[in-house]
């Protein structure tokens, strides 16, 4: 793949994520409303919400305005950079530009941006939010890193194209693969910060926490980054654990890939609509139990199991 093709492929992935992220949010809202016997907003409502916020006055009420701006732009940029490294119905367009270590750093960077945003806001609720986010990151972020490292151990390479090609689980699930698959299924709701694990921005408890001092365009970009994060994490999950059919010719393989992503979004929606939010102490205990199982899977993978 030439450099030009890699750049064009990365831009294509970014455009697809930007276009589909609000649609997935619309699906989430609509299905949630239906499960609760409500009409719900139209599927295009998230697009209107983003446009409305982008058109509002940019009011900076935090203690460190420069950090507020930096956190917003970095949050969206880090998520969209991941889109350039993940195969979304095609081979990863920029897999030569990084490895699984870079991918792990970028996944963690999105959470760090939330910490910076809350710190720059300086309000009581935002500080509570970032304290929760920090506890969550310590307990949760290692899980996806372990899942990626287990894939790297099985293919004996840290190259993104090798780990994300689906070759690890396409022919069968090793014991470590089964364990980490179970861990990722039960932790996925927390990765995308949806009920019952939206403790960092719990609107009924701490009024959006880290982003409560944000409004207008900055809030729009943060919301956009969160929508895109749902699509990116769903795509990574599908690529790692449900790779079957990704090798089909375009457009069948591409359509099948996004159908699986949409199915995962629907699963997230149903879970969020049927569960109450956990307290932060309950969530941390839940993450700790999953982390123990993930550590066992990593030990087994190191022995080739």
LINSUL-V437120 format. One record per residue. RES is the residue in three letters. SS is DSSP state (2 for helix, 1 for strand, 0 for the rest). NEAR is the number of other C-alpha atoms within 12 Angstrom. D_LAST is the distance of its C-alpha to the last C-alpha in Angstrom with 1 decimal. Layout:
# LINSUL-V437120
res->(RES RES)
ss->(SS SS)
near->(NEAR NEAR)
d_last->(D_LAST D_LAST)
This chain:
# LINSUL-V437120
res->(UNK UNK UNK UNK UNK UNK UNK UNK UNK UNK UNK UNK UNK UNK UNK UNK UNK UNK UNK UNK UNK UNK UNK UNK UNK UNK UNK UNK UNK UNK UNK UNK UNK UNK UNK UNK UNK UNK UNK UNK UNK UNK UNK UNK UNK UNK UNK UNK UNK UNK UNK UNK UNK UNK UNK UNK UNK UNK UNK UNK UNK UNK UNK UNK UNK UNK UNK UNK UNK UNK UNK UNK UNK UNK UNK UNK UNK UNK UNK UNK UNK UNK UNK UNK UNK UNK UNK UNK UNK UNK UNK UNK UNK UNK UNK UNK UNK UNK UNK UNK UNK UNK UNK UNK UNK UNK UNK UNK UNK UNK UNK UNK UNK UNK UNK UNK UNK UNK UNK UNK UNK UNK UNK UNK UNK UNK UNK UNK UNK UNK UNK UNK UNK UNK UNK UNK UNK UNK UNK UNK UNK UNK UNK UNK UNK UNK UNK UNK UNK UNK UNK UNK UNK UNK UNK UNK UNK UNK UNK UNK UNK UNK UNK UNK UNK UNK UNK UNK UNK UNK UNK UNK UNK UNK UNK UNK UNK UNK UNK UNK UNK UNK UNK UNK UNK UNK UNK UNK UNK UNK UNK UNK UNK UNK UNK UNK UNK UNK UNK UNK UNK UNK UNK UNK UNK UNK UNK UNK UNK UNK UNK UNK UNK UNK UNK UNK UNK UNK UNK UNK UNK UNK UNK UNK UNK UNK UNK UNK UNK UNK UNK UNK UNK UNK UNK UNK UNK UNK UNK UNK UNK UNK UNK UNK UNK UNK UNK UNK UNK UNK UNK UNK UNK UNK UNK UNK UNK UNK UNK UNK UNK UNK UNK UNK UNK UNK UNK UNK UNK UNK UNK UNK UNK UNK UNK UNK UNK UNK UNK UNK UNK UNK UNK UNK UNK UNK UNK UNK UNK UNK UNK UNK UNK UNK UNK UNK UNK UNK UNK UNK UNK UNK UNK UNK UNK)
ss->(0 0 2 2 2 2 2 2 2 2 2 2 2 2 2 2 2 2 2 2 2 2 2 2 2 2 2 2 2 2 2 2 2 2 2 0 0 0 0 0 0 0 0 0 2 2 2 2 2 2 2 2 2 2 0 0 0 0 0 0 0 0 0 0 2 2 2 2 2 2 2 2 2 2 2 2 2 2 2 2 2 2 2 2 2 0 0 0 0 0 0 0 0 0 2 2 2 0 1 2 2 2 2 2 2 2 2 2 2 2 2 2 2 2 2 2 2 2 2 2 2 0 0 2 2 2 2 2 2 2 2 2 2 2 2 2 2 2 2 2 2 2 2 2 2 2 2 2 2 2 2 2 2 2 2 0 0 0 1 2 2 2 2 0 0 0 0 0 0 0 0 0 0 0 2 2 2 2 2 2 2 2 2 2 2 2 2 2 2 2 2 0 0 0 0 0 0 0 0 0 0 0 2 2 2 2 0 0 2 2 2 0 0 0 0 2 2 2 2 2 2 2 2 2 2 2 2 2 2 2 2 2 2 2 2 2 2 2 2 2 2 0 0 0 0 0 0 0 0 0 0 2 2 2 2 2 2 2 2 2 2 2 2 2 2 2 2 2 2 2 2 2 2 2 0 0 0 0 0 2 2 2 2 2 2 2 2 2 2 2 2 2 2 2 2 2 2 2 2 2 2 2 0 0 0)
near->(14 12 14 12 16 24 23 18 28 31 23 27 36 33 19 26 38 33 22 30 40 34 31 41 40 30 31 38 32 27 29 29 22 19 20 17 11 13 14 19 22 23 24 23 21 29 26 18 26 31 21 19 24 22 17 17 15 21 19 25 23 28 20 20 24 19 26 38 33 24 35 41 29 29 39 37 28 35 41 39 38 44 44 39 45 50 41 46 38 38 35 40 34 36 34 24 23 23 27 34 23 26 38 30 23 34 38 32 29 39 42 30 36 47 38 36 44 42 34 32 36 29 26 22 27 35 31 30 38 36 28 35 41 28 25 38 33 21 29 40 35 32 41 41 31 36 47 47 39 44 43 33 29 32 24 19 22 26 28 38 31 30 38 44 37 36 29 37 32 23 13 18 26 27 26 34 39 28 31 41 33 23 36 37 30 28 39 41 37 39 41 41 35 36 32 32 35 34 39 44 35 31 20 15 20 26 23 34 34 43 46 38 34 38 29 26 26 39 37 32 36 40 36 37 40 38 38 39 44 41 47 46 43 40 45 45 41 38 42 41 41 34 35 23 27 34 25 17 15 16 16 16 22 25 20 27 35 35 24 29 33 30 23 32 40 28 26 38 34 27 28 30 25 19 19 19 27 25 20 28 17 17 32 26 18 24 33 25 20 33 33 22 30 39 26 26 35 35 23 23 31 23 15 21 21)
d_last->(33.6 36.7 37.2 39.7 37.4 34.6 37.2 38.5 35.1 34.4 37.8 37.2 34.1 36.1 38.9 36.8 35.2 38.6 40.1 37.5 36.7 40.0 39.8 36.4 38.2 41.1 38.9 37.4 41.0 42.4 39.8 40.0 43.8 43.6 41.4 44.0 46.9 48.1 49.1 47.2 47.8 47.6 44.4 46.2 47.1 44.4 45.9 49.3 48.1 46.7 49.9 52.0 50.2 50.4 54.1 54.8 56.2 53.7 54.6 52.9 53.3 50.6 51.2 49.6 50.2 48.8 45.4 45.6 46.1 43.4 40.8 41.7 41.5 38.3 36.5 37.4 36.8 33.3 32.3 34.0 32.4 29.0 30.4 31.1 27.4 25.9 26.1 28.4 28.8 29.1 27.1 27.0 30.6 30.2 26.6 28.2 29.8 26.8 23.0 20.5 22.1 25.4 24.1 22.9 26.3 28.1 26.4 27.4 30.9 31.9 31.6 33.5 36.3 36.7 37.2 39.7 41.5 42.0 43.1 45.6 47.0 47.8 48.6 47.7 45.5 43.7 42.9 41.6 39.4 38.0 37.3 35.2 33.5 32.6 31.1 29.1 27.9 26.7 24.7 23.7 23.3 20.2 18.3 18.8 18.2 14.7 14.1 15.4 13.7 10.2 11.7 13.1 10.1 8.7 12.3 13.1 16.3 18.1 20.5 21.3 21.9 18.4 16.5 19.1 19.6 17.4 15.5 12.1 12.7 15.7 14.4 11.9 9.7 5.9 5.8 6.1 8.5 10.3 10.9 12.2 14.1 15.8 16.6 18.1 20.1 21.7 22.4 23.7 27.2 27.3 26.2 29.2 31.4 32.7 34.0 33.0 31.4 34.3 35.4 36.2 38.9 39.9 43.3 44.7 43.8 44.0 45.5 42.8 42.2 41.4 43.2 46.2 48.5 47.6 49.8 50.8 48.8 46.4 45.4 45.1 42.7 40.6 40.5 39.7 36.7 35.4 35.9 34.1 31.2 30.7 30.6 28.3 25.7 25.9 25.5 22.4 20.8 21.9 20.8 17.2 16.6 19.5 20.0 21.4 25.0 25.0 25.8 29.1 32.4 34.3 35.6 33.5 30.1 31.6 33.2 30.0 28.1 30.8 31.1 27.5 28.3 31.5 29.7 27.5 30.7 32.3 29.5 30.1 33.8 33.7 31.6 34.1 37.1 36.1 35.0 37.0 36.1 34.2 35.9 34.3 33.4 31.7 29.7 28.6 27.4 25.5 23.8 23.0 21.2 19.1 18.4 17.2 14.6 13.6 13.5 11.0 8.7 9.5 8.8 5.2 5.1 7.4 5.6 3.8 0.0)
